[in-house]
Amino acid sequence: MGGDAHQRRGSGRYIVGLALSVGLAGLLYGYDTVSISGAIDFLQDKYALSPALQGPVISSIMIGGVIGAGFSGFLSDKYGRRKILMFGGTFFSVAALWSAFTFSLVTLILARIIGGIGIGLAAALAVTYITESAPTNIRGVLTSAYQLLTISGIFLTNVINYFIASSGSRDWGINIGWRWMFGIGAIPAAIFVLALWFSPESPRFLVQAGRVEEGYKVLERISGSDKARRDVEDVQQQIKAEREANASFSDLFKPGRREALLIGIFLVIFNQTIGMNAISYYGPVMFSHMGFGGNTEFLASSLVGGIELVFTVVGMYLIDTAGRKKLMAVGSGLMVLFALGISFSYANNYQLLMLIFVMCFTSCFAFSMGPIPWIMIPELFPTYLRGRATADLKQAESDIKAAEAELARARRAKERAIVTKAAAEALVAAQKAALGRVCCVYWRIDHMGRLRADDPFAFRRLLTP
């Protein structure tokens, strides 16, 4: 009986565990983002990298990411979110070990492309899995967990890079150290795959695939029995509407969806070009050029990562209270000022001041343009089609108009009732007055005794008040 009651209530810890398990994809993304920033300085000496070659080494991960993200939707709809997430983690684990044991620049770039495919698959589907599984009231917070784990990966990688760089001489770092920076990434990837092994499939995919009972059991553990039934019905209606509409890629460009598409593209572009990537990928190199030596450039990057982690938590608290738009506006405005401060400090070689401005810039990014675009994009493109939402909106508009007409009729009826009530009250008052006069006549008759027969006006005088 206790188990049944537990099922009726659902389990908050269960959904949090699922979100953290899938959110480890963010940890992998954060790790890979920063591991190259620590290794690039050693790789530059080992392979005599020119600035033109540094670009492909660093950006190769993004080439794979584009490929992985591009195929993630099709593959996940066919094989399931969980399986593709596991493939993504496996790709990344293999690529991390391959990168650690490579002995040529070409194979290193190929390994990073493979790792990028894994990152693209996992990063694209992690938020989708969370939004399809999480209850509405905590969906924003749990989606933020992905960003939090991403920042945690960045912070931990900066710390790991610092300890690896401090573990040996410069020659050791050039020959061995950078391999450890890449290879350690296989550990969180293996943990990610293992966590998914014990996690269920997305309930929405299960319902979509006709495995309704399995989807219901997952939702029952998340939200409880009663809520799970309603959620299954909602998902079935959404899927039915999608199939009836026969949605295609061209539907994104139709009126009513075009604006959402443009906003989504705008958010993604500015999330990537606003300047944070330069700090993430080139932080140690930038601090080294500013005069930070003796591996303190890695320590400075660790401080920046720690600040980013702290303010990501702050952003998770503010995002549902202050609002998405306000946070992005305030954060972006402050980032402009701090970016100018970074430029001024760098040009005048003010080391400590530049570190402070970089930390301030990063903190603003962490609570605004960092997490918010990835939370807003799923909200802009819900699982059900916008056409159905438009139809519902039109129906709501017609219902409002009907209600307004009914209200107007009620007001007119009330006015008529008021007039009728006044007339009725006047009639009652007149009846009461007439009745009073009749009673008065009977009273006079009774007290007069008898009428004089020879007085023709006697009865008329009786009727006179």
Salt bridges, closest charged atoms under 4 A:
ASP32 OD1 - ARG112 NH1 3.94
ASP41 OD2 - ARG170 NH1 3.05
ASP45 OD2 - ARG170 NH2 2.50
ASP77 OD1 - ARG81 NH1 2.85
GLU132 OE2 - ARG81 NH2 2.71
GLU214 OE1 - ARG211 NH2 3.01
ASP226 OD1 - ARG229 NH1 3.07
ASP231 OD1 - LYS227 NZ 2.74
GLU242 OE2 - ARG204 NH2 2.72
ASP251 OD1 - LYS254 NZ 2.84
ASP251 OD2 - ARG257 NH1 3.75
ASP320 OD1 - ARG324 NH1 3.18
GLU379 OE2 - ARG324 NH2 2.62
GLU406 OE1 - ARG409 NH2 2.36
ASP446 OD2 - HIS447 ND1 3.76
ASP454 OD1 - ARG452 NE 3.69
ASP455 OD2 - ARG461 NH2 2.29
